[in-house]
Amino acid sequence: MYAKSRLHDTFVSIIVAVIVWISVALHLQSAHGQGLKELVIERGSGTAQLGGKLVFVSTKSGHKELYTCRWDGAGVKRITSDQSLNVSPNLSPDGSALVYTGYRSGYADIYYLDLNSGGRRRIIKSPGTNSGATIAPDGKRIALTMSFVGNPEIFVSSVGGGAAKRLTNTAGVETSPTWAPDGKFVAFSSDKGGNPLLYMVSAGGGAPRLIQTGFGHCTEPDWSPDGKRIVFNVRRGRGESVAVYDFSTGKTRVLEGGEDPCWAPDSQHVVYSTGKSLVVLNVDTGEKRTVVRGMGKVTEPSWAK
């Protein structure tokens, strides 16, 4: 009888423990449903295998300064403290350095920042606007917009500075250059025909070619590391959305509302800005995860290994 009583008590204890565990789990799901959903999304979309670092612009300090963090938003670190305007950061392919537009001198100059040593040097100082610099896959060249010729055009220069080679020559405004992964072409946005559209041109010079995205207002292109797709902004109504163009199909898909999209090293995920946060999105499944928030306005992310 005593043995049966102990067995009964043990069984009841197990049942009670299970009920308590289920109640706690349901409570957590109710209270933190979005967080649990994001955790499932993270595992299901393979983001646990992602890596690398982000650099972005934040107004947390009251000025537009540059910050870095891990791809998942951990380890945020401020890397400029100029109390001026720092914008358009772009990481080198290996993540060891970046270029950006800084207004320390009162003018828009291009700076190169070594993330290992912290050393910084001005590499482009020219009359007018110098902006949107991106580092080539070989780490030795940059493509950027310069306006010393009268209107903003696309140029290529060395990360060490020096003479810049002009790639475009139109009456329009050319901005946001991005390199093909083989370093042979540069894609960019131009409004030479009216509304801004996407074009590509040989890095050695030549006639630009229109990229037929099917949309009439396209900006901020970023070429995927595998060379197969370009992610960019499209304007629909009054808002900006993130879209992806596939070279193999010639088709464009609109993904999410947001701005400043940039590819992850895996060519499957992108990071983009909602204004108040940075979001990592799987372009094939639509699964997403917010990685940076609570830092004022956060924009212009760049992602590298």
C-alpha positions as CSV (number, residue, x, y, z in Angstrom):
1,M,0.0,0.0,0.0
2,Y,2.8,2.4,0.9
3,A,4.6,1.6,-2.4
4,K,1.4,2.3,-4.3
5,S,0.9,5.5,-2.4
6,R,4.4,6.7,-3.3
7,L,3.9,5.7,-7.0
8,H,0.6,7.7,-7.0
9,D,2.3,10.7,-5.5
10,T,5.1,10.6,-8.0
11,F,2.7,10.3,-10.9
12,V,0.7,13.3,-9.6
13,S,3.9,15.4,-9.2
14,I,4.9,14.7,-12.8
15,I,1.4,15.7,-14.0
16,V,1.6,18.9,-12.0
17,A,5.1,19.7,-13.3
18,V,3.9,19.2,-16.9
19,I,0.9,21.4,-16.4
20,V,3.1,24.2,-14.9
21,W,5.6,23.9,-17.7
22,I,2.8,24.2,-20.3
23,S,1.3,27.2,-18.5
24,V,4.7,29.0,-18.3
25,A,5.3,28.3,-22.0
26,L,1.9,29.6,-23.0
27,H,2.4,32.7,-20.9
28,L,5.8,33.5,-22.4
29,Q,4.3,33.0,-25.9
30,S,1.5,35.4,-25.1
31,A,3.8,38.0,-23.6
32,H,6.6,37.7,-26.0
33,G,4.9,36.3,-29.1
34,Q,6.9,38.4,-31.5
35,G,10.2,37.6,-30.0
36,L,9.5,33.8,-30.1
37,K,8.4,34.2,-33.7
38,E,11.6,35.9,-34.5
39,L,13.6,33.1,-32.9
40,V,11.8,30.5,-35.0
41,I,12.3,32.7,-38.1
42,E,16.0,33.0,-37.3
43,R,16.5,29.2,-37.2
44,G,14.2,28.5,-40.1
45,S,15.8,31.0,-42.5
46,G,19.3,29.9,-41.7
47,T,20.4,33.2,-40.2
48,A,22.2,31.3,-37.4
49,Q,24.8,30.6,-40.1
50,L,25.2,34.2,-41.1
51,G,28.2,36.2,-40.0
52,G,30.3,39.3,-40.6
53,K,29.8,42.9,-39.5
54,L,27.6,45.9,-40.2
55,V,28.4,49.5,-40.4
56,F,25.6,52.1,-40.4
57,V,24.7,55.7,-39.7
58,S,22.9,56.7,-36.5
59,T,21.7,59.9,-35.0
60,K,21.9,58.6,-31.4
61,S,24.6,61.2,-30.5
62,G,22.6,64.1,-32.0
63,H,24.8,64.0,-35.1
64,K,25.1,61.5,-38.0
65,E,28.0,59.3,-36.9
66,L,29.1,55.9,-37.9
67,Y,28.7,52.7,-35.9
68,T,29.7,49.1,-36.3
69,C,28.2,45.9,-34.9
70,R,28.0,42.2,-35.5
71,W,25.5,41.2,-38.2
72,D,22.9,40.4,-35.5
73,G,23.2,43.8,-33.8
74,A,25.5,42.7,-31.0
75,G,28.5,44.6,-29.9
76,V,27.5,48.1,-31.2
77,K,30.5,50.4,-31.3
78,R,30.7,54.1,-32.3
79,I,33.7,54.6,-34.7
80,T,33.4,58.4,-35.5
81,S,32.9,61.3,-33.1
82,D,33.2,64.3,-35.4
83,Q,30.0,66.0,-34.3
84,S,29.4,66.8,-37.9
85,L,27.9,64.8,-40.8
86,N,29.2,61.3,-41.7
87,V,27.3,59.3,-44.3
88,S,27.4,56.7,-47.0
89,P,29.7,54.1,-45.3
90,N,30.8,51.2,-47.4
91,L,32.8,48.2,-46.0
92,S,35.7,46.6,-47.9
93,P,34.9,43.0,-48.9
94,D,37.0,41.6,-46.1
95,G,35.5,43.9,-43.5
96,S,38.8,45.4,-42.5
97,A,38.2,48.9,-43.7
98,L,35.5,51.3,-45.0
99,V,35.1,54.4,-47.0
100,Y,32.5,57.2,-46.3
101,T,31.6,60.8,-46.9
102,G,32.6,63.1,-44.1
103,Y,32.1,66.8,-43.6
104,R,34.8,67.4,-41.0
105,S,36.3,70.2,-43.2
106,G,32.9,71.7,-43.9
107,Y,33.0,70.0,-47.4
108,A,31.9,66.6,-48.6
109,D,35.2,64.6,-48.7
110,I,35.8,60.9,-49.0
111,Y,37.7,59.2,-46.1
112,Y,39.2,55.8,-45.7
113,L,39.1,54.2,-42.2
114,D,41.1,51.2,-41.2
115,L,39.0,49.3,-38.6
116,N,41.9,47.4,-37.2
117,S,44.2,50.3,-36.4
118,G,41.6,53.1,-36.3
119,G,43.7,55.1,-38.7
120,R,41.8,57.5,-40.9
121,R,42.8,59.5,-44.0
122,R,41.1,61.7,-46.5
123,I,41.5,60.1,-50.0
124,I,39.2,62.4,-52.1
125,K,39.2,66.1,-51.7
126,S,37.6,67.9,-54.7
127,P,35.4,70.9,-55.3
128,G,31.7,70.1,-55.2
129,T,30.1,66.9,-53.8
130,N,32.0,63.7,-53.3
131,S,29.7,60.9,-52.2
132,G,28.6,57.3,-52.4
133,A,32.0,55.7,-52.5
134,T,32.1,51.9,-52.7
135,I,35.2,49.7,-52.6
136,A,35.9,47.3,-55.5
137,P,36.1,43.6,-54.9
138,D,39.9,43.8,-55.3
139,G,40.0,46.3,-52.4
140,K,42.2,48.7,-54.4
141,R,39.7,50.9,-56.2
142,I,36.6,52.9,-55.4
143,A,33.7,54.0,-57.5
144,L,32.0,57.3,-56.4
145,T,30.0,60.3,-57.4
146,M,31.8,63.6,-58.0
147,S,30.4,66.9,-59.2
148,F,33.5,69.0,-59.8
149,V,32.7,68.7,-63.5
150,G,29.4,70.5,-63.1
151,N,26.9,67.8,-62.4
152,P,27.2,64.6,-60.4
153,E,28.9,61.8,-62.5
154,I,30.4,58.4,-61.7
155,F,34.2,58.1,-61.3
156,V,36.7,55.4,-60.4
157,S,39.7,56.1,-58.3
158,S,42.3,54.4,-56.1
159,V,41.7,53.8,-52.4
160,G,45.1,55.6,-52.1
161,G,43.7,58.7,-53.7
162,G,45.1,60.2,-56.9
163,A,43.5,60.9,-60.3
164,A,39.9,59.8,-60.9
165,K,38.7,58.3,-64.2
166,R,35.3,59.5,-65.4
167,L,32.8,56.8,-66.4
168,T,29.7,58.8,-67.2
169,N,29.0,62.0,-69.0
170,T,25.4,63.1,-69.1
171,A,23.2,66.0,-68.3
172,G,21.6,64.0,-65.5
173,V,22.6,63.1,-62.0
174,E,24.4,59.8,-61.5
175,T,24.6,58.3,-58.0
176,S,25.0,55.2,-55.9
177,P,27.6,53.2,-57.7
178,T,28.0,49.5,-56.9
179,W,30.5,47.0,-58.2
180,A,29.9,43.7,-60.0
181,P,31.7,40.9,-58.0
182,D,34.3,40.5,-60.7
183,G,35.1,44.2,-60.6
184,K,34.5,44.6,-64.4
185,F,31.3,46.6,-64.2
186,V,29.7,49.3,-62.1
187,A,25.9,49.7,-61.7
188,F,24.4,53.0,-60.7
189,S,21.3,55.2,-60.7
190,S,20.8,58.0,-63.2
191,D,18.0,60.4,-64.0
192,K,19.3,61.4,-67.4
193,G,16.0,60.3,-69.0
194,G,13.8,62.0,-66.4
195,N,13.1,59.6,-63.4
196,P,16.1,57.8,-61.9
197,L,16.7,54.3,-63.4
198,L,19.4,51.7,-63.1
199,Y,22.3,51.4,-65.5
200,M,25.6,49.5,-65.7
201,V,28.8,50.5,-67.3
202,S,32.2,48.9,-67.8
203,A,34.7,49.9,-65.1
204,G,37.1,50.7,-67.9
205,G,34.7,53.1,-69.6
206,G,32.1,52.9,-72.4
207,A,28.5,53.4,-73.0
208,P,26.1,52.8,-70.0
209,R,23.4,50.2,-70.5
210,L,19.9,50.4,-69.0
211,I,18.9,47.6,-66.6
212,Q,15.3,46.8,-67.5
213,T,13.8,46.5,-64.0
214,G,10.3,47.4,-65.1
215,F,10.0,50.2,-62.6
216,G,10.1,54.0,-63.2
217,H,11.9,55.2,-60.1
218,C,14.9,53.1,-59.0
219,T,17.7,54.2,-56.6
220,E,20.4,52.8,-54.2
221,P,21.4,49.6,-56.1
222,D,23.6,46.9,-54.5
223,W,25.1,44.1,-56.6
224,S,24.9,40.6,-54.9
225,P,28.3,38.9,-54.2
226,D,27.4,36.0,-56.5
227,G,26.6,38.5,-59.3
228,K,23.1,37.1,-60.0
229,R,20.9,39.8,-58.6
230,I,20.7,43.5,-57.7
231,V,18.7,44.8,-54.7
232,F,17.5,48.4,-54.9
233,N,14.9,50.9,-53.9
234,V,11.7,51.5,-55.9
235,R,9.2,54.3,-55.2
236,R,5.6,53.3,-55.1
237,G,3.3,56.2,-54.3
238,R,4.9,58.2,-51.5
239,G,6.9,55.4,-50.0
240,E,10.1,53.5,-50.7
241,S,10.3,49.8,-51.0
242,V,13.1,47.2,-51.3
243,A,13.1,45.3,-54.6
244,V,15.4,42.7,-56.2
245,Y,16.2,42.3,-59.9
246,D,17.3,38.8,-61.2
247,F,19.6,38.9,-64.2
248,S,18.8,35.4,-65.2
249,T,15.0,36.0,-65.5
250,G,15.0,39.7,-66.1
251,K,12.3,40.0,-63.5
252,T,11.9,42.2,-60.4
253,R,10.2,41.4,-57.1
254,V,9.2,44.0,-54.6
255,L,10.0,42.7,-51.1
256,E,9.3,45.0,-48.2
257,G,8.9,48.7,-47.4
258,G,12.3,50.2,-46.5
259,E,15.4,51.9,-47.8
260,D,19.2,51.6,-48.3
261,P,19.3,47.8,-49.0
262,C,22.6,46.0,-48.9
263,W,23.5,42.3,-49.5
264,A,24.8,39.9,-47.0
265,P,27.9,37.9,-48.0
266,D,25.7,34.9,-48.6
267,S,23.8,36.6,-51.5
268,Q,20.5,35.4,-49.9
269,H,19.9,37.9,-47.2
270,V,19.8,41.7,-47.2
271,V,19.8,44.3,-44.5
272,Y,17.8,47.5,-45.0
273,S,16.6,50.5,-43.0
274,T,13.1,51.3,-41.8
275,G,14.3,54.6,-40.5
276,K,14.1,53.6,-36.8
277,S,15.6,50.1,-37.2
278,L,17.8,47.8,-39.4
279,V,16.2,44.6,-40.6
280,V,17.8,41.5,-42.0
281,L,15.6,39.9,-44.7
282,N,15.8,36.5,-46.5
283,V,14.9,37.6,-50.1
284,D,13.8,34.1,-51.0
285,T,11.5,33.2,-48.1
286,G,10.5,36.7,-46.8
287,E,11.6,35.8,-43.3
288,K,13.0,38.8,-41.4
289,R,14.6,39.9,-38.2
290,T,15.1,43.3,-36.6
291,V,18.8,43.6,-35.6
292,V,19.3,47.3,-34.6
293,R,16.8,49.6,-33.0
294,G,16.6,52.3,-30.3
295,M,19.5,54.3,-31.7
296,G,17.6,57.3,-33.2
297,K,17.4,57.3,-37.0
298,V,19.5,54.4,-38.4
299,T,20.3,54.3,-42.1
300,E,22.7,53.3,-44.9
301,P,23.8,49.9,-43.6
302,S,26.8,48.1,-45.2
303,W,27.5,44.4,-44.6
304,A,30.8,42.5,-45.1
305,K,32.6,39.4,-43.8
